[in-house]
Amino acid sequence: MRLQTKLILIICSLLAFVIISLGGIFYVVITTLLEKQIGEQALKVAETLAVMPEIRGAFDDQNPALVIQPLAESVRLETGAQYIVVGNREGVRYSHPLPERIGGQMVGGDNGPVLEGKPIISKATGSMGPSLRGKAPIFDKSGRVIGIVSVGFLTVDVNSITNAYQIEVMLVSFVVLVVGTIGSILIARSVRRSIHGLEPKEIGELYMEKQAILESIREGLIAINRSGRITLANRYAHQLLAIPEHESIIGKQVEEIIPNTGLMDVVRSGLAQSDREMLIGEEEVVVNRVPIKDFQNRVSGAVSSFRSKSELYRLAEELSQVKRFAESLRAQTHEFSNKLYVISGLIQLESYQEAIDLISREASVHQNLVQFIMREVPDPVIAGLLIGKYNHAKELKITFRLDEESSFRDIPPHIDRSLLVTIIGNLVDNAMEAVLARSELDEDNKLTSLFLTDLGDDLIIECEDNGVGIPEEFSKAIFKQGFSTKQGEHRGIGLSLVEHAIHKLNGYLTFSRSPQGGTIFTVAIPKHADLSQKEQSK
């Protein structure tokens, strides 16, 4: 059954139950009050007749009916009662609406309390049928009960009055039920529009999907309403904010959790903000903020997504590694294609010895380099990077020299290898670009050298080139993202990545001018966590 139909049935059923219950209660209350009012009226008439001197005096006459009957009938017609019966202690009637019944016995069997001197209101069946009656005793001068006055209204007449009220109640109830049914249909349609025509099961499934999506996104998500209270926060947001997952932040003011968040600016302006940088604690994050709008295009809140810049840097570095690997393969392909052409030519010229010497020399150089790197740099990621840079340098006609004193065996497990790759790879790339930019160097003098050592408490990385060098006026700006002394797009990223990676490893970097006119970059990274914490506290 559809939600709209369920809502209509539930609302109508509840409304019908309430109307019927209230109608029944109202009918009972009206009936009770009417019977009480009529009973009290009958009793007052009876008590009035009982104290009339004419009624009392007539009991001493030879024929009391001659006085009492006319008087009782005149009062009956005046009050609208169905009957007024006056009788003596033995129940013999002295008055009755039907004169032929005068002298007969009073019917109903409820005279006992009256003969004891107590006025009563009762329901009983008399000679004229069921009635609601009021009875009062008649006292003589000495206070003795000498007779009874009974004033009655037939139950049929009482029921006719209550039935009239009942019809009115039923009519009003029917009108209210019709109006309520129309209102329930309108409410059900409004609810259906508000939930975009979805059924409860579909809403539940969408909610579970939304929760799964929110938790699978590797970005922090926080949503707020117009007043700035948080309405949504996923698990990754808790991690970036250093808030335990079991500690809910829903309902709190966003400024209490993230000062200077900027979300309230989006709520006020209704304009989105993209790729903004900010600090959350000590973490640099990239933030996007988007307003939430309702059906009338009014801003009802805002949502913010933020991601750690270190993860973006890592992603950029992974892409750079893929690019470097592809360039390395391309360089090797190009280089060995040339060597194969030379060997093919020598064989065709029948210069077999020269071909053998060339093969041996090339194999020896490459094998010695690979063996040296495998021995001194056992980490496969860093070793692969060095071999790739060596092949890339050969393609660019640059001499890439790995210092023979290098050793990079003792790298602690807590140091992220990907950050070391970022540092070494970008320093070597910058050195090669600086060498290529110095046009006066011939092919044999273009030199980039790298020295790695793990002796002592620090990992030392030293990269030197004989390129164009760094002008003095740019020495403080080279680590800013986007700044570069070179022409072209996508520049000014490498050294920014290097500085960020060194900062993550709690190391430091210095640079100076080399004797050949280029630049020497020196990086020191603490090998032990306690040393890095001491450096960080300085």
ABEGO torsion letter per residue (X at the ends): XBAAAAAAAAAAAAAAAAAAAAAAAAAAAAAAAAAAAAAAAAAAAAAAAAABAAAAAAAABABAAAAAAAAAAAAAAAAGBABBBBBBAAGBBABBABAAABGBBBBGGAAAAAAAGBBBBBBBBBAAEBBBBBBBBBBBAAGBBABBBBBBBBAAAAAAAAAAAAAAAAAAAAAAAAAAAAAAAAAAAAAAAAAGGBBAAAAAAAAAAAAAAAAABABBBBBBBAAGBBABBBAAAAAAAGBBAABBABGBBAAAABBGAGAAAAAAAGBBBBGBBBBBEABBBBBBBBBBBBAAGBBAEBBBBBBBAAAAAAAAAAAAAAAAAAAAAAAAAAAAAAAAAAAAAAAAAGBAAAAAAAAAAAAAAAAAAAAAAAAABABAAAAAAAAAAAAAAAAAGBBBBBBAABBBABBBAABBAAAAAAAAAAAAAAAAAAAAABAABBAAABBBBBBBBABEABBBBBBBBABAEBBAAAAAAAABBGBBABBEBGBGAAAAAAAAAAAAAGBBBBBBBBAAGBBBBBBBBBABAAAAAAAAAX
